[in-house]
Amino acid sequence: MRILILGCGYVGTPLAQKLAELGHEIHAARRSPFNLERVVTHQVDVTERASFDSLPREFDWVLLTTSSSRGDVAVHRSVFVDGTTHLVNWLGNSSTRVLFTSSTNVYPQMNGDWVDEASPETPVKGTALNLVEAETILRESDIDCTILRIAGIYGPERGYLYRQFINNEAVLTDKGKRWMNMIHRDDVVGAILTAMNTEPGIYNAVDNEPVTQLHFFQWLAKELAKSMPPEGESIFRKRALTNKRVRNKKLKAEGWALRYPTFREGYKALINEEQKRL
């Protein structure tokens, strides 16, 4: 197949390499110049409609894996809402299928309940509003689209609370009762590959076991022989915090198998790899 990856960053780069290994013709784009082995690279700014005109046509798939690079809410909206609009307009009546990496943050539930793809996604604030709007743009277009709602990604050099913990910057908020949903980057790549072989629709990409903040810190403290973080107030984040447990049964029913079924296997591998480099 001929595949374009838009926003070839933390997830898109290993995804491009994996797809190239599988024998596909891979084109990849990001805002700044870059090179990847066995991949045709392009410089594209998705927030600028004219930027798309430098790309070739006739792709079987466009994989929209863009990131706002930790910019503010306005930057986030420009990347996800404007970028998705520009993509839809650029594709026009093309038969190209699109896969969009959204986020489980679109589920606004705050009571710790389980949610799945049929649960309401009506966030009241934060960047999740932009993601829902981007999803809606795709779903209301004539494009066959798959939306992958991805949980909090961790992996090499990534993992927000883990990095805070090892840097002695973490705090335990609200007694650590909030549920968190995670997924290793390698399993995100696997989820995308699986979703490309399914019918268009919405799928959650999350590991098998949600974990409370308290349990996560307790596990890290034991693994790293460190003290538990102190109790404190939440630090401001551009993404609104939620409290829910996300099911992954729909994508697993399509054959998705996780390399790291829970945070324990994933973070154990990450910790071991980082300790080797010390």
C-alpha positions as a Python dict, from the first residue, in 0.01 Angstrom:
ca = {
    (1, 'M'): (0, 0, 0),
    (2, 'R'): (94, 365, -40),
    (3, 'I'): (65, 536, 299),
    (4, 'L'): (113, 894, 419),
    (5, 'I'): (185, 965, 785),
    (6, 'L'): (104, 1324, 879),
    (7, 'G'): (273, 1436, 1200),
    (8, 'C'): (556, 1185, 1199),
    (9, 'G'): (675, 1229, 1556),
    (10, 'Y'): (685, 1017, 1870),
    (11, 'V'): (433, 761, 1742),
    (12, 'G'): (460, 828, 1369),
    (13, 'T'): (833, 759, 1345),
    (14, 'P'): (832, 396, 1471),
    (15, 'L'): (505, 346, 1284),
    (16, 'A'): (667, 458, 958),
    (17, 'Q'): (963, 228, 1016),
    (18, 'K'): (737, -69, 1092),
    (19, 'L'): (520, -12, 785),
    (20, 'A'): (830, 20, 568),
    (21, 'E'): (958, -311, 708),
    (22, 'L'): (627, -467, 604),
    (23, 'G'): (695, -360, 246),
    (24, 'H'): (463, -61, 207),
    (25, 'E'): (554, 261, 26),
    (26, 'I'): (571, 513, 309),
    (27, 'H'): (560, 890, 288),
    (28, 'A'): (594, 1087, 611),
    (29, 'A'): (551, 1455, 688),
    (30, 'R'): (623, 1691, 971),
    (31, 'R'): (665, 2066, 1010),
    (32, 'S'): (1047, 2067, 1008),
    (33, 'P'): (1283, 1889, 765),
    (34, 'F'): (1383, 1532, 858),
    (35, 'N'): (1502, 1203, 713),
    (36, 'L'): (1402, 843, 779),
    (37, 'E'): (1551, 534, 624),
    (38, 'R'): (1327, 373, 359),
    (39, 'V'): (1072, 656, 396),
    (40, 'V'): (999, 945, 158),
    (41, 'T'): (988, 1254, 378),
    (42, 'H'): (806, 1584, 326),
    (43, 'Q'): (793, 1916, 509),
    (44, 'V'): (427, 2002, 576),
    (45, 'D'): (259, 2233, 825),
    (46, 'V'): (-95, 2100, 870),
    (47, 'T'): (-212, 2436, 1003),
    (48, 'E'): (-150, 2587, 656),
    (49, 'R'): (-381, 2467, 378),
    (50, 'A'): (-134, 2557, 102),
    (51, 'S'): (130, 2337, 263),
    (52, 'F'): (-61, 2025, 154),
    (53, 'D'): (-17, 2114, -212),
    (54, 'S'): (347, 2003, -203),
    (55, 'L'): (239, 1643, -135),
    (56, 'P'): (181, 1376, -398),
    (57, 'R'): (-163, 1220, -437),
    (58, 'E'): (-323, 877, -457),
    (59, 'F'): (-258, 732, -114),
    (60, 'D'): (-437, 425, 15),
    (61, 'W'): (-414, 559, 370),
    (62, 'V'): (-343, 885, 547),
    (63, 'L'): (-250, 833, 911),
    (64, 'L'): (-306, 1158, 1101),
    (65, 'T'): (-76, 1132, 1405),
    (66, 'T'): (-19, 1501, 1464),
    (67, 'S'): (83, 1661, 1795),
    (68, 'S'): (59, 2017, 1921),
    (69, 'S'): (413, 1989, 2063),
    (70, 'R'): (290, 2094, 2408),
    (71, 'G'): (166, 2426, 2275),
    (72, 'D'): (-122, 2618, 2433),
    (73, 'V'): (-492, 2563, 2364),
    (74, 'A'): (-488, 2792, 2059),
    (75, 'V'): (-198, 2599, 1907),
    (76, 'H'): (-375, 2273, 1987),
    (77, 'R'): (-688, 2391, 1807),
    (78, 'S'): (-490, 2506, 1506),
    (79, 'V'): (-319, 2168, 1474),
    (80, 'F'): (-620, 1945, 1532),
    (81, 'V'): (-925, 2140, 1411),
    (82, 'D'): (-768, 2347, 1134),
    (83, 'G'): (-530, 2065, 1038),
    (84, 'T'): (-812, 1813, 1006),
    (85, 'T'): (-1021, 2060, 806),
    (86, 'H'): (-730, 2121, 567),
    (87, 'L'): (-676, 1747, 526),
    (88, 'V'): (-1042, 1682, 442),
    (89, 'N'): (-1045, 1967, 191),
    (90, 'W'): (-719, 1847, 34),
    (91, 'L'): (-847, 1491, -5),
    (92, 'G'): (-1175, 1602, -161),
    (93, 'N'): (-1353, 1305, -318),
    (94, 'S'): (-1052, 1076, -286),
    (95, 'S'): (-1100, 710, -192),
    (96, 'T'): (-814, 741, 58),
    (97, 'R'): (-894, 608, 404),
    (98, 'V'): (-795, 816, 707),
    (99, 'L'): (-696, 705, 1056),
    (100, 'F'): (-691, 978, 1319),
    (101, 'T'): (-515, 932, 1652),
    (102, 'S'): (-748, 1104, 1898),
    (103, 'S'): (-745, 1060, 2277),
    (104, 'T'): (-943, 889, 2550),
    (105, 'N'): (-947, 1235, 2707),
    (106, 'V'): (-1263, 1300, 2503),
    (107, 'Y'): (-1450, 1090, 2761),
    (108, 'P'): (-1535, 1345, 3032),
    (109, 'Q'): (-1647, 1103, 3304),
    (110, 'M'): (-1531, 1195, 3654),
    (111, 'N'): (-1678, 917, 3872),
    (112, 'G'): (-1440, 630, 3800),
    (113, 'D'): (-1692, 442, 3585),
    (114, 'W'): (-1597, 215, 3297),
    (115, 'V'): (-1640, 367, 2951),
    (116, 'D'): (-1627, 226, 2599),
    (117, 'E'): (-1669, 355, 2245),
    (118, 'A'): (-2045, 398, 2296),
    (119, 'S'): (-2005, 620, 2604),
    (120, 'P'): (-2086, 992, 2574),
    (121, 'E'): (-1798, 1213, 2465),
    (122, 'T'): (-1911, 1564, 2557),
    (123, 'P'): (-1617, 1733, 2729),
    (124, 'V'): (-1694, 2070, 2883),
    (125, 'K'): (-1348, 2226, 2865),
    (126, 'G'): (-986, 2184, 2766),
    (127, 'T'): (-820, 2052, 2456),
    (128, 'A'): (-1059, 1753, 2441),
    (129, 'L'): (-1312, 1991, 2286),
    (130, 'N'): (-1076, 2032, 1990),
    (131, 'L'): (-1035, 1658, 1952),
    (132, 'V'): (-1410, 1599, 1949),
    (133, 'E'): (-1447, 1872, 1686),
    (134, 'A'): (-1173, 1714, 1475),
    (135, 'E'): (-1340, 1373, 1507),
    (136, 'T'): (-1671, 1528, 1401),
    (137, 'I'): (-1514, 1691, 1093),
    (138, 'L'): (-1390, 1351, 979),
    (139, 'R'): (-1708, 1161, 1063),
    (140, 'E'): (-1926, 1413, 881),
    (141, 'S'): (-1709, 1408, 570),
    (142, 'D'): (-1739, 1156, 287),
    (143, 'I'): (-1409, 996, 386),
    (144, 'D'): (-1388, 643, 526),
    (145, 'C'): (-1228, 719, 860),
    (146, 'T'): (-1111, 530, 1164),
    (147, 'I'): (-1072, 713, 1494),
    (148, 'L'): (-833, 565, 1747),
    (149, 'R'): (-884, 708, 2095),
    (150, 'I'): (-549, 661, 2265),
    (151, 'A'): (-480, 663, 2639),
    (152, 'G'): (-181, 832, 2804),
    (153, 'I'): (127, 725, 2608),
    (154, 'Y'): (450, 629, 2780),
    (155, 'G'): (773, 480, 2650),
    (156, 'P'): (1132, 588, 2583),
    (157, 'E'): (1177, 941, 2721),
    (158, 'R'): (802, 969, 2780),
    (159, 'G'): (572, 920, 3078),
    (160, 'Y'): (449, 1231, 3258),
    (161, 'L'): (397, 1104, 3614),
    (162, 'Y'): (687, 860, 3593),
    (163, 'R'): (927, 1140, 3496),
    (164, 'Q'): (792, 1353, 3779),
    (165, 'F'): (843, 1064, 4021),
    (166, 'I'): (1205, 993, 3932),
    (167, 'N'): (1281, 1368, 3939),
    (168, 'N'): (1125, 1401, 4288),
    (169, 'E'): (863, 1641, 4151),
    (170, 'A'): (553, 1422, 4188),
    (171, 'V'): (270, 1492, 4429),
    (172, 'L'): (-15, 1268, 4538),
    (173, 'T'): (-337, 1451, 4462),
    (174, 'D'): (-677, 1383, 4621),
    (175, 'K'): (-537, 1081, 4811),
    (176, 'G'): (-438, 925, 4476),
    (177, 'K'): (-795, 811, 4405),
    (178, 'R'): (-809, 918, 4039),
    (179, 'W'): (-810, 638, 3781),
    (180, 'M'): (-557, 662, 3498),
    (181, 'N'): (-542, 482, 3163),
    (182, 'M'): (-210, 412, 2991),
    (183, 'I'): (-53, 251, 2687),
    (184, 'H'): (305, 190, 2576),
    (185, 'R'): (413, 349, 2248),
    (186, 'D'): (487, 7, 2096),
    (187, 'D'): (128, -97, 2160),
    (188, 'V'): (-1, 223, 2001),
    (189, 'V'): (182, 122, 1684),
    (190, 'G'): (28, -224, 1709),
    (191, 'A'): (-316, -74, 1763),
    (192, 'I'): (-283, 138, 1449),
    (193, 'L'): (-176, -163, 1242),
    (194, 'T'): (-475, -359, 1371),
    (195, 'A'): (-718, -71, 1313),
    (196, 'M'): (-601, -41, 952),
    (197, 'N'): (-742, -390, 896),
    (198, 'T'): (-1083, -322, 1050),
    (199, 'E'): (-1400, -157, 936),
    (200, 'P'): (-1411, 224, 971),
    (201, 'G'): (-1522, 329, 1316),
    (202, 'I'): (-1409, 433, 1663),
    (203, 'Y'): (-1173, 220, 1871),
    (204, 'N'): (-1007, 268, 2210),
    (205, 'A'): (-634, 200, 2239),
    (206, 'V'): (-553, 143, 2605),
    (207, 'D'): (-389, -138, 2801),
    (208, 'N'): (-578, -399, 3000),
    (209, 'E'): (-564, -245, 3346),
    (210, 'P'): (-648, 107, 3456),
    (211, 'V'): (-459, 211, 3768),
    (212, 'T'): (-516, 468, 4038),
    (213, 'Q'): (-253, 733, 4093),
    (214, 'L'): (-191, 589, 4443),
    (215, 'H'): (-135, 234, 4317),
    (216, 'F'): (92, 358, 4038),
    (217, 'F'): (314, 554, 4275),
    (218, 'Q'): (320, 265, 4523),
    (219, 'W'): (439, 31, 4249),
    (220, 'L'): (706, 277, 4132),
    (221, 'A'): (823, 335, 4489),
    (222, 'K'): (876, -38, 4537),
    (223, 'E'): (1044, -92, 4200),
    (224, 'L'): (1281, 203, 4239),
    (225, 'A'): (1330, 183, 4616),
    (226, 'K'): (1214, 542, 4656),
    (227, 'S'): (978, 712, 4899),
    (228, 'M'): (619, 789, 4810),
    (229, 'P'): (560, 1144, 4689),
    (230, 'P'): (402, 1391, 4930),
    (231, 'E'): (41, 1495, 4909),
    (232, 'G'): (-17, 1819, 4721),
    (233, 'E'): (-228, 2016, 4477),
    (234, 'S'): (-259, 1942, 4107),
    (235, 'I'): (-24, 2135, 3882),
    (236, 'F'): (-200, 2318, 3599),
    (237, 'R'): (-217, 2123, 3277),
    (238, 'K'): (-375, 2223, 2946),
    (239, 'R'): (-561, 1890, 2938),
    (240, 'A'): (-852, 1863, 3177),
    (241, 'L'): (-814, 1576, 3423),
    (242, 'T'): (-1077, 1304, 3413),
    (243, 'N'): (-1148, 999, 3627),
    (244, 'K'): (-1266, 692, 3439),
    (245, 'R'): (-1162, 342, 3333),
    (246, 'V'): (-1146, 279, 2959),
    (247, 'R'): (-1229, -56, 2799),
    (248, 'N'): (-1030, -194, 2505),
    (249, 'K'): (-1249, -495, 2417),
    (250, 'K'): (-1359, -368, 2077),
    (251, 'L'): (-1010, -345, 1925),
    (252, 'K'): (-893, -665, 2096),
    (253, 'A'): (-1186, -845, 1932),
    (254, 'E'): (-1028, -745, 1599),
    (255, 'G'): (-708, -930, 1688),
    (256, 'W'): (-505, -662, 1866),
    (257, 'A'): (-257, -823, 2105),
    (258, 'L'): (-66, -606, 2350),
    (259, 'R'): (306, -644, 2401),
    (260, 'Y'): (270, -477, 2741),
    (261, 'P'): (-73, -579, 2879),
    (262, 'T'): (-44, -353, 3187),
    (263, 'F'): (168, -65, 3311),
    (264, 'R'): (376, -312, 3512),
    (265, 'E'): (522, -492, 3209),
    (266, 'G'): (568, -169, 3017),
    (267, 'Y'): (734, 33, 3291),
    (268, 'K'): (944, -264, 3406),
    (269, 'A'): (1091, -287, 3056),
    (270, 'L'): (1141, 89, 3042),
    (271, 'I'): (1311, 101, 3384),
    (272, 'N'): (1540, -189, 3293),
    (273, 'E'): (1641, -24, 2967),
    (274, 'E'): (1712, 310, 3133),
    (275, 'Q'): (1915, 148, 3411),
    (276, 'K'): (2133, -23, 3151),
    (277, 'R'): (2234, 318, 3021),
    (278, 'L'): (2339, 451, 3364),
}
